[in-house]
Amino acid sequence: MNKIIKTGILVLLLVIPVFLFQYFKFFGKNHYKLPVFFATDSVLNDKGQYTITEAHEIPDFSFRNQDGVEIKREKFKGKILVVDFFFSRCPGICPQMTNQLIRVQEKFKQEPQFQILSLTVDPEYDTVSVLKSYALKYGAIPEKWNFLTGRKDSIYALAQKGFFITAMEDRDRPLEFIHSEKLVLVDKDGRIRGYYDGTDSEEVDRLITEIQVLQYEYSN
């Protein structure tokens, strides 16, 4: 019996390193790369890998944040962004999304190249002062998390044409708005790298992991 046990241990000692090698070869973080959404062109390199050369980038914008400061797209060039659309009077999914974003903020609060943007779909009510109160309520760090307001048509156009998600007034119910529950991950080049359900903690766990993957991608 002892001989059988020893043989089994020996086999495991031989097999485990091979298994780990294969695991990291195919699933290690060096081989885990996020997709680029809405890519329009790519090239094949000598290693048989496709490199994205052209892809949709989020367009320029200009809105005011919770401190009344004008915030433009160019401010975030070279930064990783998580973006969502919400409104402060939202009785449904918005508080869930904001609470999940608190987790994201906490994880990356020491990362200077990471930012969160929350754009209101109800800018006529969500003035600078309202957004300031909302930000304070949820403990948003000013230099880390911007809540933005501006022209309604500009915000809706940015959501629909820039991020390809829903943002509009509900014509059947006054003072109600239809907007996506998605959190959007944007890389330092302004390209969309992921969509995540902001009401689902497991999806937000995946977002946190994939932000780290993106950081690793830029560090190599």
HURA-V235482 format. One record per residue. N is the residue number from 1. RES is the residue in three letters. PHI is phi in degrees with one decimal (none if undefined). PSI is psi in whole degrees, -180 to 180 (* if undefined). D_CENTER is the distance of its C-alpha to the mean C-alpha in Angstrom with 1 decimal. Layout:
n=N res=RES phi=PHI psi=PSI d_center=D_CENTER
n=N res=RES phi=PHI psi=PSI d_center=D_CENTER
This chain:
n=1 res=MET phi=none psi=-41 d_center=55.3
n=2 res=ASN phi=-62.3 psi=-37 d_center=54.4
n=3 res=LYS phi=-64.6 psi=-40 d_center=54.6
n=4 res=ILE phi=-64.5 psi=-42 d_center=52.2
n=5 res=ILE phi=-63.5 psi=-45 d_center=49.7
n=6 res=LYS phi=-62.4 psi=-40 d_center=50.0
n=7 res=THR phi=-63.7 psi=-41 d_center=49.5
n=8 res=GLY phi=-63.1 psi=-42 d_center=46.4
n=9 res=ILE phi=-63.2 psi=-42 d_center=44.9
n=10 res=LEU phi=-61.4 psi=-43 d_center=45.8
n=11 res=VAL phi=-61.6 psi=-44 d_center=44.1
n=12 res=LEU phi=-61.8 psi=-41 d_center=40.9
n=13 res=LEU phi=-63.5 psi=-29 d_center=41.1
n=14 res=LEU phi=-82.3 psi=-36 d_center=41.4
n=15 res=VAL phi=-80.5 psi=-41 d_center=38.7
n=16 res=ILE phi=-57.6 psi=-46 d_center=35.9
n=17 res=PRO phi=-60.2 psi=-38 d_center=35.4
n=18 res=VAL phi=-64.4 psi=-44 d_center=35.4
n=19 res=PHE phi=-61.3 psi=-46 d_center=32.8
n=20 res=LEU phi=-64.4 psi=-39 d_center=30.5
n=21 res=PHE phi=-60.1 psi=-47 d_center=31.0
n=22 res=GLN phi=-65.7 psi=-38 d_center=30.1
n=23 res=TYR phi=-61.3 psi=-52 d_center=27.0
n=24 res=PHE phi=-70.7 psi=-27 d_center=25.6
n=25 res=LYS phi=-64.8 psi=-43 d_center=26.8
n=26 res=PHE phi=-100.3 psi=-26 d_center=24.9
n=27 res=PHE phi=-123.2 psi=-2 d_center=22.0
n=28 res=GLY phi=-63.9 psi=163 d_center=21.6
n=29 res=LYS phi=-64.3 psi=-22 d_center=18.6
n=30 res=ASN phi=-65.7 psi=-20 d_center=20.5
n=31 res=HIS phi=-111.6 psi=5 d_center=20.3
n=32 res=TYR phi=-100.9 psi=103 d_center=16.8
n=33 res=LYS phi=-123.0 psi=134 d_center=14.9
n=34 res=LEU phi=-72.5 psi=147 d_center=11.8
n=35 res=PRO phi=-70.4 psi=158 d_center=12.9
n=36 res=VAL phi=-104.8 psi=116 d_center=12.8
n=37 res=PHE phi=-75.7 psi=143 d_center=12.6
n=38 res=PHE phi=61.1 psi=39 d_center=15.7
n=39 res=ALA phi=-71.5 psi=142 d_center=17.5
n=40 res=THR phi=-113.0 psi=-16 d_center=21.0
n=41 res=ASP phi=-156.8 psi=151 d_center=22.9
n=42 res=SER phi=-154.4 psi=163 d_center=23.2
n=43 res=VAL phi=-127.1 psi=151 d_center=26.0
n=44 res=LEU phi=-98.9 psi=123 d_center=27.5
n=45 res=ASN phi=-89.7 psi=-178 d_center=28.4
n=46 res=ASP phi=-71.6 psi=-8 d_center=31.4
n=47 res=LYS phi=-97.1 psi=7 d_center=29.6
n=48 res=GLY phi=76.4 psi=20 d_center=28.8
n=49 res=GLN phi=-108.4 psi=143 d_center=25.1
n=50 res=TYR phi=-91.5 psi=132 d_center=23.3
n=51 res=THR phi=-113.2 psi=128 d_center=21.5
n=52 res=ILE phi=-70.2 psi=126 d_center=19.5
n=53 res=THR phi=-106.8 psi=-28 d_center=21.5
n=54 res=GLU phi=-140.3 psi=139 d_center=20.2
n=55 res=ALA phi=-158.1 psi=160 d_center=17.1
n=56 res=HIS phi=-59.8 psi=137 d_center=15.8
n=57 res=GLU phi=-121.2 psi=145 d_center=14.3
n=58 res=ILE phi=-63.1 psi=140 d_center=13.1
n=59 res=PRO phi=-77.9 psi=172 d_center=16.4
n=60 res=ASP phi=-65.6 psi=150 d_center=18.0
n=61 res=PHE phi=-151.6 psi=164 d_center=18.0
n=62 res=SER phi=-149.1 psi=114 d_center=19.9
n=63 res=PHE phi=-138.1 psi=175 d_center=19.6
n=64 res=ARG phi=-110.0 psi=142 d_center=20.8
n=65 res=ASN phi=-94.5 psi=-173 d_center=19.0
n=66 res=GLN phi=-66.2 psi=-12 d_center=20.4
n=67 res=ASP phi=-103.0 psi=7 d_center=23.0
n=68 res=GLY phi=79.8 psi=10 d_center=24.1
n=69 res=VAL phi=-87.6 psi=135 d_center=22.9
n=70 res=GLU phi=-70.3 psi=127 d_center=22.1
n=71 res=ILE phi=-117.9 psi=123 d_center=18.6
n=72 res=LYS phi=-113.7 psi=160 d_center=18.3
n=73 res=ARG phi=-54.6 psi=-39 d_center=15.8
n=74 res=GLU phi=-62.3 psi=-22 d_center=17.9
n=75 res=LYS phi=-61.5 psi=-27 d_center=17.1
n=76 res=PHE phi=-106.3 psi=9 d_center=13.6
n=77 res=LYS phi=-65.2 psi=133 d_center=15.0
n=78 res=GLY phi=84.8 psi=11 d_center=14.7
n=79 res=LYS phi=-124.6 psi=150 d_center=11.6
n=80 res=ILE phi=-85.9 psi=132 d_center=8.0
n=81 res=LEU phi=-119.9 psi=147 d_center=6.0
n=82 res=VAL phi=-117.9 psi=127 d_center=3.5
n=83 res=VAL phi=-123.0 psi=139 d_center=6.0
n=84 res=ASP phi=-142.0 psi=165 d_center=8.3
n=85 res=PHE phi=-121.1 psi=135 d_center=12.1
n=86 res=PHE phi=-153.5 psi=-178 d_center=14.7
n=87 res=PHE phi=-152.2 psi=148 d_center=18.3
n=88 res=SER phi=-67.9 psi=-27 d_center=20.2
n=89 res=ARG phi=-85.9 psi=1 d_center=23.0
n=90 res=CYS phi=-61.0 psi=122 d_center=21.0
n=91 res=PRO phi=-90.1 psi=-7 d_center=22.9
n=92 res=GLY phi=-107.1 psi=-101 d_center=20.7
n=93 res=ILE phi=-79.9 psi=-21 d_center=17.0
n=94 res=CYS phi=-60.3 psi=-47 d_center=15.8
n=95 res=PRO phi=-59.8 psi=-35 d_center=17.2
n=96 res=GLN phi=-64.1 psi=-46 d_center=15.6
n=97 res=MET phi=-62.6 psi=-44 d_center=12.1
n=98 res=THR phi=-64.9 psi=-40 d_center=13.0
n=99 res=ASN phi=-64.0 psi=-36 d_center=14.5
n=100 res=GLN phi=-69.0 psi=-37 d_center=11.6
n=101 res=LEU phi=-67.8 psi=-26 d_center=9.6
n=102 res=ILE phi=-59.2 psi=-41 d_center=12.9
n=103 res=ARG phi=-61.8 psi=-42 d_center=12.4
n=104 res=VAL phi=-65.8 psi=-44 d_center=9.2
n=105 res=GLN phi=-57.9 psi=-45 d_center=11.2
n=106 res=GLU phi=-61.9 psi=-41 d_center=14.2
n=107 res=LYS phi=-65.6 psi=-37 d_center=12.9
n=108 res=PHE phi=-116.7 psi=22 d_center=11.9
n=109 res=LYS phi=-66.7 psi=-21 d_center=14.5
n=110 res=GLN phi=-95.5 psi=4 d_center=16.7
n=111 res=GLU phi=-97.1 psi=106 d_center=14.4
n=112 res=PRO phi=-66.5 psi=-20 d_center=15.5
n=113 res=GLN phi=-98.6 psi=24 d_center=13.2
n=114 res=PHE phi=-127.6 psi=137 d_center=10.0
n=115 res=GLN phi=-141.5 psi=153 d_center=9.4
n=116 res=ILE phi=-115.5 psi=135 d_center=8.1
n=117 res=LEU phi=-122.7 psi=126 d_center=9.6
n=118 res=SER phi=-119.8 psi=117 d_center=11.2
n=119 res=LEU phi=-106.7 psi=130 d_center=13.7
n=120 res=THR phi=-78.1 psi=140 d_center=16.8
n=121 res=VAL phi=-96.4 psi=5 d_center=18.4
n=122 res=ASP phi=-127.2 psi=59 d_center=21.6
n=123 res=PRO phi=-66.9 psi=-22 d_center=22.3
n=124 res=GLU phi=-67.3 psi=-31 d_center=26.1
n=125 res=TYR phi=-94.1 psi=-42 d_center=25.8
n=126 res=ASP phi=-81.7 psi=75 d_center=22.8
n=127 res=THR phi=-75.7 psi=176 d_center=24.6
n=128 res=VAL phi=-54.7 psi=-45 d_center=23.7
n=129 res=SER phi=-67.5 psi=-37 d_center=25.8
n=130 res=VAL phi=-65.2 psi=-43 d_center=24.3
n=131 res=LEU phi=-65.9 psi=-34 d_center=20.7
n=132 res=LYS phi=-62.2 psi=-46 d_center=22.3
n=133 res=SER phi=-63.5 psi=-41 d_center=23.7
n=134 res=TYR phi=-64.2 psi=-45 d_center=20.6
n=135 res=ALA phi=-62.3 psi=-42 d_center=18.7
n=136 res=LEU phi=-65.8 psi=-38 d_center=21.7
n=137 res=LYS phi=-59.5 psi=-39 d_center=21.9
n=138 res=TYR phi=-100.3 psi=8 d_center=18.5
n=139 res=GLY phi=68.3 psi=34 d_center=19.0
n=140 res=ALA phi=-68.8 psi=134 d_center=16.4
n=141 res=ILE phi=-82.6 psi=118 d_center=17.1
n=142 res=PRO phi=-52.5 psi=-44 d_center=18.1
n=143 res=GLU phi=-79.2 psi=-5 d_center=17.2
n=144 res=LYS phi=-109.7 psi=-32 d_center=13.7
n=145 res=TRP phi=-134.2 psi=112 d_center=12.7
n=146 res=ASN phi=-102.7 psi=130 d_center=14.1
n=147 res=PHE phi=-102.5 psi=124 d_center=15.2
n=148 res=LEU phi=-115.9 psi=143 d_center=16.4
n=149 res=THR phi=-136.4 psi=159 d_center=19.5
n=150 res=GLY phi=175.5 psi=-152 d_center=21.7
n=151 res=ARG phi=-68.3 psi=133 d_center=23.5
n=152 res=LYS phi=-58.8 psi=-46 d_center=22.7
n=153 res=ASP phi=-64.6 psi=-33 d_center=23.2
n=154 res=SER phi=-69.2 psi=-40 d_center=21.0
n=155 res=ILE phi=-66.4 psi=-44 d_center=18.0
n=156 res=TYR phi=-64.8 psi=-41 d_center=18.7
n=157 res=ALA phi=-64.3 psi=-40 d_center=19.2
n=158 res=LEU phi=-63.2 psi=-43 d_center=15.9
n=159 res=ALA phi=-63.4 psi=-48 d_center=14.1
n=160 res=GLN phi=-77.2 psi=-41 d_center=16.5
n=161 res=LYS phi=-100.8 psi=-23 d_center=17.2
n=162 res=GLY phi=-92.8 psi=-40 d_center=14.3
n=163 res=PHE phi=-113.2 psi=-7 d_center=11.3
n=164 res=PHE phi=59.4 psi=43 d_center=13.9
n=165 res=ILE phi=-131.3 psi=166 d_center=13.4
n=166 res=THR phi=-80.4 psi=137 d_center=16.2
n=167 res=ALA phi=-159.9 psi=115 d_center=17.3
n=168 res=MET phi=-166.9 psi=168 d_center=21.0
n=169 res=GLU phi=-78.3 psi=148 d_center=24.0
n=170 res=ASP phi=-90.0 psi=106 d_center=25.7
n=171 res=ARG phi=-69.0 psi=-20 d_center=29.2
n=172 res=ASP phi=-86.5 psi=-17 d_center=30.8
n=173 res=ARG phi=-134.3 psi=107 d_center=29.9
n=174 res=PRO phi=-57.1 psi=143 d_center=30.3
n=175 res=LEU phi=65.5 psi=16 d_center=27.8
n=176 res=GLU phi=-112.8 psi=153 d_center=25.2
n=177 res=PHE phi=-135.5 psi=146 d_center=22.0
n=178 res=ILE phi=-107.0 psi=123 d_center=20.1
n=179 res=HIS phi=-148.9 psi=157 d_center=16.4
n=180 res=SER phi=-73.2 psi=150 d_center=13.6
n=181 res=GLU phi=-87.7 psi=3 d_center=12.1
n=182 res=LYS phi=-77.5 psi=141 d_center=8.9
n=183 res=LEU phi=-99.2 psi=136 d_center=5.4
n=184 res=VAL phi=-113.8 psi=128 d_center=4.1
n=185 res=LEU phi=-95.6 psi=125 d_center=2.6
n=186 res=VAL phi=-121.4 psi=134 d_center=6.0
n=187 res=ASP phi=-85.6 psi=-178 d_center=8.6
n=188 res=LYS phi=-66.3 psi=-17 d_center=11.7
n=189 res=ASP phi=-97.1 psi=8 d_center=13.6
n=190 res=GLY phi=79.9 psi=16 d_center=11.6
n=191 res=ARG phi=-98.5 psi=144 d_center=11.0
n=192 res=ILE phi=-78.9 psi=128 d_center=8.5
n=193 res=ARG phi=-118.1 psi=-6 d_center=7.7
n=194 res=GLY phi=-178.7 psi=154 d_center=6.4
n=195 res=TYR phi=-125.1 psi=139 d_center=6.8
n=196 res=TYR phi=-142.3 psi=141 d_center=7.3
n=197 res=ASP phi=-72.5 psi=112 d_center=10.2
n=198 res=GLY phi=-74.1 psi=-3 d_center=9.6
n=199 res=THR phi=-102.1 psi=-1 d_center=13.3
n=200 res=ASP phi=-113.5 psi=115 d_center=13.6
n=201 res=SER phi=-62.7 psi=-34 d_center=13.6
n=202 res=GLU phi=-68.9 psi=-37 d_center=13.8
n=203 res=GLU phi=-65.7 psi=-37 d_center=10.7
n=204 res=VAL phi=-72.8 psi=-32 d_center=8.9
n=205 res=ASP phi=-59.2 psi=-42 d_center=11.1
n=206 res=ARG phi=-64.3 psi=-41 d_center=9.9
n=207 res=LEU phi=-58.0 psi=-47 d_center=6.2
n=208 res=ILE phi=-59.8 psi=-44 d_center=8.2
n=209 res=THR phi=-62.0 psi=-42 d_center=10.4
n=210 res=GLU phi=-76.3 psi=-23 d_center=8.4
n=211 res=ILE phi=-64.0 psi=-42 d_center=7.2
n=212 res=GLN phi=-65.0 psi=-39 d_center=11.0
n=213 res=VAL phi=-61.1 psi=-43 d_center=11.9
n=214 res=LEU phi=-65.7 psi=-40 d_center=10.4
n=215 res=GLN phi=-60.2 psi=-42 d_center=12.3
n=216 res=TYR phi=-64.1 psi=-39 d_center=15.2
n=217 res=GLU phi=-60.3 psi=-40 d_center=15.2
n=218 res=TYR phi=-78.3 psi=-20 d_center=15.6
n=219 res=SER phi=-86.8 psi=-3 d_center=18.2
n=220 res=ASN phi=-123.8 psi=* d_center=20.4
